[in-house]
């Protein structure tokens, strides 16, 4: 689960930047490939030329565009992979809940074995052989090999069952079909501490998100050069990625991509537009991020919860 979550986060964080770089390089791909492949190439002993390295053919860049940008009428492959990873994460959580819910229920096969024994008792010889093959998948030429004694040698698979020693079957299983060991039942697991720890972790994450949103809200307006914390930088990148993902394609001259972040104290909106020559510089302890040929503006609004509380007051 942690691997899938990191995978989805990495795609969301780096997909917009890779898409911007590919769009900027697109007009120069053909001359760059011609220049990179203009030199002498290696020749094998048979006279054939060596295979091109990836990236020296413009078709390689088309595949890269399809992965990060998509094409008209088709979503980016990276976006599809992120959706599949999210679906896999949800399916994994569903299976874990199902396993946890059924862990305390014991399923006995006693009734099934009794019913199967009755079918064997009522069947003629030829039908009994067919029933045996269908139930156990064991045919005339196949045998089982198991250790008759813990300190002895295993019975070879070529030895007939008529001559092989009988398997030691516990009395409880032979008489009552009970596979559980006797004794006192184990105490029911108490997950109170784990639940409280997860709730505290969730509350801490929400508090960090509120603080990051409030820090970004202090820089409301057109952005050019600002210094923020790492938490605010991550929140900004998430907003930026969500805006470009919602746009679904590279921004045109008149297009505007928007994303919103709502908390209990702040409602933050981020607008992204194409503006040749503009640059947005974001500084944080983790490094400096520069977004070129883009105009980005932050705006704030009072969240709905705060409006309701103010109206009630």
Secondary structure, DSSP 8 states (H G I E B T S, - for coil): -HHHHHHHHHHHHHHHHHHHHHHHHGGGHHHHHHHHT-S---B-TTS-B----TTSSHHHHHHHHHHHT-BTTB--HHHHHHHHHHHHHHHHHHHHHHHHHHTT-----HHHHHHHHHHHHHS-HHHHHHHHHHHH---TT------SSTTS----TTS-TTTS------HHHHHH---S-SS--------HHHHHHHHHHHHHHHHHHHHHHHHHHTT-EE-SEEE--HHHHHHHHHHHHHHHHHH-S---TT-EEEEEEE-SS-EEEEEEEEEEEEEEEEEETTEEEEEEEEEEEEEEE--HHHHHHHHH-
